Amino acid sequence: MDFLKRTWAEISLDALSENIKLYRACLPQETKLLCVVKASCYGHADLAVCPYLEKEMGVGWFAVSNAEEALRLRNMGITGEILILGYTPPEAVADLADHNIIQTVTDVDYAENVNDSLSGTPLRCHAAIDTGMTRIGLRGSPEQIAAQLRDIDGLDDIILDGIFTHYAVADSFDPDCKAYTAAQTEKFFAVKDEAEKLGVSLRECHCLNSAGGVYSPDSRSTLARLGIILYGLYPDPATPLPFEPKPALSLRSTISQVKQIDEGETVSYGRTFRADRPMTIATVTCGYADGYPRSLSNKGEVIVHGKRARIVGRICMDQFMIDVTHIPEVRSHDTVTLIGADGGERITADDVAGWAGTIGYEITCGISSRVPRVVYRGGEQIGVYRI
């Protein structure tokens, strides 16, 4: 299967499989796996990844950001449970009920609005509990939140199947952060206990995210939401994992031209780079419109022929330049590795994020739709996908 070899991402299904096995080994046996596949699997191509997770890896639960993502999964043939973690306008929830999709409810008013829009078609819901993330969810003491859950459970067309919370600092070993995570956990399960006293039956109660499942596994959590570790990145690169996740995405590009410049010549917009000696400069066919951060101008690195080359000058919309003076074998049409391995060198999405002053999540999610995702399994190319 061919594709335009300008800039492309390579996706390894084998890496996903290995990361699932490594993560599952950290969990209590009774905790079920929920794979977070929002934003087209964090930029990894949901059309390829989700069917593989369900059919080959036995994943029965998926989480997405919104209704469009949920319906996209159903349209690609996903039959497992799908939980929308974010907001859906009440007027759109009837479609979710028709497709057996679970909607998050964030407070009693929203639940009532959703209920009023259903017109007799029941919708399964999970209620978000705000235990300290201060993003979405029911707030108050465990007793107050339990009373809110009772009110939601009493609505005619809402089926309250479960509750969940999200950790704020589960990826940190700092003692204050560990105490904060423990407090979030205990408040969450106190809510569950108080709700059950009021007659609210909850099938699923889940608090574990990627970091929580590794650092703070808890058998009371019926689900573990595997997100960033699934794709081979660290929740926080500063906090070690008990295993080495396998990056599932590599980003490659091509050299379009190699040129010699003299001492004193400048490179790219703004003339921010000036050669201090005669240099060999190569142009790479990737830019910020492909999702490669402009903030890497004059400080990022790539790999060519197994050697690192630094970016010189400002990154343009579709191209950027690198110093290949020390790599005399470089020619036009050579492959450049922006994320991934070549020879003995490797650059991870977390490395790129560190140079750009952000996180690995943003790097993979930001790779644009014009970059084809070339999917591999067992070393063989099995498809080319667009997100």
N, C-alpha and C positions, 0 to 999 in steps of 0.2 A: 504494500500500500504506500503510495508516494505522497509527498507533501512538499510544500515550498520551503526549501532550506535557506531561509533568511534568518528568522528567529523562531525557535520552537521549544516547547517543553516536553520532556520525556517523563512518563509516569510509570513506575514499577509496581505492578500488583503484588509481586512477590514481597516487596518491602512492606506493603500494607499487611499482608498475611503474617509476616514475622512480628510486626509491631503489635498486632492483636494477640498473638501467642504470648509475647513478653508481658503485656499488660494484664491479660487474664490470669497469669501466674501470680500476680500480686493481689487478686481479689478473693474474698471469701467464695467458697464454691457455690453458695446459693444466690450470689449477686449476678443478675443478668446484665448483659452488655447492651448498651445503647450507643450507637455510633452517631456522632454529630457530623452531618453532611451538608450544613448550610453553606451558602456562597459557593455552590458547585464544588462541594468537598474542599473548601478552603483553596479554591483555584485548581483542584486536581482533576476535574472533569467528572461530574456526577453520573453522566450517561454511561461511563465505563466502570466507575468505582462502585456505585450502589448495587447494580445487579450482581457484581462479583461478590460483594459483601454478603448479600442475601443468599445467593445460590451456591456459592463455593465455600464461604466461611460460616454459614449458618446464623448470621446476624438477624435477629427478629425485631429489633427496635431501631428506629432512626429519628433524629431530631433535626429540624430545619428552622429557619428564621421566620418564614411567613407563608401565607396561603398559596402563593404562586409556586414556591418551592415544593410545598407538600403535594399539590396537584401534579406538578411535574414528575415527582416520584411515582405517583399512581399511574400516570400516563406512560411511564417507561416500564411498567409492569411490576413494581414493588408491591408486594402483598402484605408485608409485615406492618407492625404498628408504627405510626408516624405521629410525632409530637411537634406541634408548632410552639417554639419557645417564646415567640414575640406576639405582637399585636396584630389582630385581624379586625378590620372595620365590621361592626355588628351586621351591617347589611350584606356582608359576604359570607356569613358563617353557614348558611344553608347548604352551600356546596360542600363544606367540610363534613357535615353530617351525612350527606349523600355518599361520600367516599370513605367513611369510617376513619376520619382523621381527628386527632385529639387536639383541642385548643387550650392554650394557657389562659386562665383568668387571673386578673391582677388585683381586683377589689370587688366589693359587692355591687357597686354601681355598674361597673362594666359587665359583670355576670348578669345583672338584671337586663341590661340593654341587649346582650346576646340572647338571653332567654326570650325577650319580646320579639326578636327577629326570626325565631325558629318556627313559629306557627305550627306546633305539634310534632315537629321532627326532632327527636332527642339528639343532643350532641354531647359526646364524651369530652370531659375537661380535666385538666390538672390545675390546681390552684398554686400559684407562686407564693412562697412565704418569704418575706423580707426579714432575714435574721441578722443583717449587718452589711449587705452589699449596697443597700440604699439605691436600688435601681428600679425594680418592679416588685410588687407583691403585697400581700396583706401585712399590716403592721399592728404593733401593740404587744401586750403581754400574751403569753401562751393561752391564757383563759379568754382574752379578748379576741385573739385570732380564731380560736376554736369556735367561738360564738358566731363569727363571720362565716366560717366554714359551714356551720349548721344552717345559716340563712341561705347560702349558696346551694347547699345540698337539698334544700326544700323547694327550690325553683322547679317548676313543672317539667321543663324541657332540658334541664342541665343534668347530666349524669356525672357526678363528681367521682372520677375514677382514682384520683391520686393527688398528691401534693409534692412539691419539690422546693429546694432552696439552692442558692448558688454561693460558693465560697469567694471571699474577696482576696485572701492571702494564703491559700492552701499551698502555694508553690514556694513558700519561704520557710527556712529553718530558724529564722529569728524567733527568740522565745516569746516575744509579745505577739508575733503573728501566729505562732502555734497555739498560744492561749486563745487568741481571737477565733481561730478556726474551731477549736474545741468548744468554745462558748456558742458559736453558731450551730454546731452539731447538736449540742444538748438542748438548746432552745427549740430547734426544729423537731426533735423527737418528743419534747415536752408538749409541743403543739399537737402532735399526733395523739399522744396519750389523752390530752384534754378533749380533743375532738371525739375520740372513741367513747369517752365518758358521756358525751352528749348524743351518742347514737349515730355518729357519722362513721360509716365504714369506708376505709380507704384501701384500695387494692394495691396501689403503688405509692411508695414513699421514698424519694431519692434525693440525696445530697451530694453524692460523689461526682466530681468532675475529673478531668485527666489527672491533675495533681493530687486531688483527694484520694483517688483510687490507689495511687502508688504510696503516698506518704501517710495517709490516715484512713485505711480501709476499715469499713464498719459494716458488719453483717446485717445491721438493721436497715441499711439502704438496699432496697430491692433492685435498683438499677445503678449502674455506673456509666456516666456519660463520657465516653472516650472521644476526645476532640483532637487537640493538637498533637498528642503523642501518636495517634493513628497515622499521621502523615510524616512522622519521623523527626519532629521538632521538639524542643524542650519547652515545658510551660514557662520556665525561667532559666535561661542558659547559665545563670550564676548558681543554680541549685542542682547538684548532681542527681542523676537517677540511678537506681540499682541495676540498670541495664543500659545498653547503648542503642537508642532507637535508630531505625534505618530510614534515612530520608527517602521519600517516595518520589520526589520531583527533582529533576535537573533542568536547567535552563541553558540552552545553547544558541549560538549565533554564528555569523559568518564574517570573514574579512572581505571587504569589497575592494580595498586599495591599500598598497604599501608605498610610502614615499619617504624621501630623504629631506630633512629640513636643516637649515644652517643655524648656527649660534645666533640668538637674538630674534629668531622668528617666533611668532605667537600662534596659538592654536585655539580655534573655536570662538564662539560668541564672547564678547567682552574682553577678549585678549587677556584672560586671567592666567594663562600659562605662557611663559617665555622660555625658550630653550637656552640652557646655559652652556651648550656644546652642540656639535652636529649630532643629530638623532635620526633614528628610523621610527616613523610613526605609521600605525595601521588604523584604518577606519573600520569600525564594527557596526553591523547593520541592525542595531537595536537602540531604542531610546525610551524616553519617558512615556511616549504613547503606547509602548509595549509593556509598560509597568515597571521599567527599570528606573529607580529613583534618581531624579536630577540632583538630589543632595549628595550623590556619590561623586560629583564633579571634583576632579583633582585629588581624590582620596580613595576611591574604590580600586579593587583589583579584579583581574580575570585570569584565566589560565589558557595558555596557548602552547601546544606541543609539550605539555607536562610542566611548563614553567609559568610562574606568575608574572603578570605584566600590569603596570599601574595605569589608571585612567589619567589622561592629561587634558586639561581644558574642560569647558562646560559640556555636560551631556545635552544633546539636542533631542528634538522630538522623535527622530527616527534613527539616529546615528550617534556614535561617540568615538573618541580617538584614544589609542593606547600607545605606550612607549614599548617598542619591541626591539630596541637597539641591541639588547643582550640576547636576542633570539634570532640570529641571522637567517635561519631556515624558513621564516614566516613568508608565506606567499598569499596572494589573493585566492579566495575560495576556501581557505583553511577554516576549520571549525574552532570556535572560541567557546570556552565553558565559563558561564557567568555564575551558575550555581551547579555544584556537582563535582565529580572527580575526573581527573585526567592525569594519567601517570601516577606519580606519588603525591600529587597535590590535590587538595579538596577545599572547596569553598561552600559553606552551608548557607541556607537562608538566614540562619541566626547570625552568621558572620556579616552578611550583607546588611542585615538589620542593625547590627552594632555600628557599622560605618555610617549608616543613614540616620542613626539616632532614633530608631523605632524598634518594633518587635517582629519576629519571624512571621507571625500570623499575617501582618500587613503586607509583607513582601510577597508571599504566595497568593494571597487573596487579590493583590493588586496587579498580577500578571494579566494583561488585557485580553479581551475576547479575540483580537486579531492574531494572537499567538496560538497556533495549533497545538493540541495536546496529543502526543504520540505515545500510545500505551503499549507496554511490553509485559510479557509473562513468560517465565522460563527462558529469558534471553531473546525471545522472538517477538517481533512487532505484530500486534494483533488488531490494531485499529488506529485511526486518526480522528480526533473528536474536537468539536468547537464548544465553547461554553457560552 
